[in-house]
Amino acid sequence: MTLAGRGAVVTGAGRGIGMAVTRALAGAGAAVVAMARTRDQVEALATELRAAGRQARAVAGDVTNPADVRALAHAAETELGHVDILVNSAGAAHSAPLHKLTLEDWNRLLAVNATGTFLCTQAFLPGMLERRWGRVANIASVAGLGGGKYIAAYSASKHAVIGFTRSVATEVAGTGVTVNAVCPGYVDTDMTRESVARLPATSRSSPRCRRKPRCTQRSNRQASAS
């Protein structure tokens, strides 16, 4: 498959799944704009891709900030001309028993995982609808399809992403634009390692937890209405 001539935007591209997705899209021929909060990480990725002969631009910003999302949209329009593919990969994780879960952590996870997905989709969907072609992929989680111990806030935020995905997919059905959610299991990324490190109450060490079947990537399910 070739994506030559397609423009793609990936959020959360500084590390983990977002970085891997950006490399894959660029490798398939898409011109990419990669966004992350950490400028050094996303600039290094863009430099790597350009050195390999790909078209790539880095944008530093926070998906929970409407002004940063508007700046991303402007940068993408300037660099790409049009955005055909949007991958909402920016995410945050947290693990804690309910009695230790703070309102600040609850709000942060909903803001990054759910509100960030909403703001970016809202920014790029109109152009896709106007051109009658587009692909929106939201990185959700198996935690958005069920529940789990110590992940109430994370699970709730990913359920929100899946509900949002299904609703918007239904809204744009038949337009040439599709909206899907990919629901990975546990993936050995920095974010997962940080979350596992906060689980001393489970009586498992971090290395042991990461070896458990429940903490490995066992699923790659999709949720959509398209």
C-alpha positions, 0 to 999 in steps of 0.5 A: 500500500502506498500513501504517496500524495496523502498528508497525515497528522499524528499527535503524541508522536514524540514516543511510543505508539505515536512515534511508531505510527508516524514512522509507518505513515512516512514509510508508506509515502505520506507527508507527515506533521508530527505533534508532541508536547516535548519539542526535542523528541518530536524534532528528532523524529522529524529530522530522522524522517527527513534524513531518510528522504521523507517529508516531515515537520515537527510541531510542539504543542498540547492537544488539550490547549485549543490554541495549540490545536489551531496552531497545529492545523495551521502548520499542517495546512502550510506544510501539507496543503491538506490533511487526509489522515489524522491519528489521535495518539496523544495520551496519558495514563495513571494507575491508583486505587480509587481512594487515592485517585485525585481530581487533578489526575481524573481531569488530566486523563479526561483532558488528554485522552478524550478532550484532545481527541475531540479538539483535533478531530473537530479541527481536521474533519471539516476539510476531509468532509469537504474533499469527501475523503479522510481517515481518522484513527483514534488510539483507544485501549482495551481498557475502553472496552472493559474495566480493570483494577486501579485504572478507573480514570484511564478506563473512563477516558478511553470509554469516552474515546470509543463512544466519541468514535462511534458517534462521529463515525455514524455522523459521517457515514457515507461521506467518504470519511471514516472514523475508527478506534484502535484498542491495543492491549498493554504495549511496552512503552514509556507510558506503560512503564511509568504506569506499572511503576505506580503499582506497588500495592499489587505486590508485584514488582514492575518487571514481573507485572510486565511479564504477566499475560494481562500486561502484554499486548494480547489484543488489537481490537477495533471499535467503530460505527463505520 
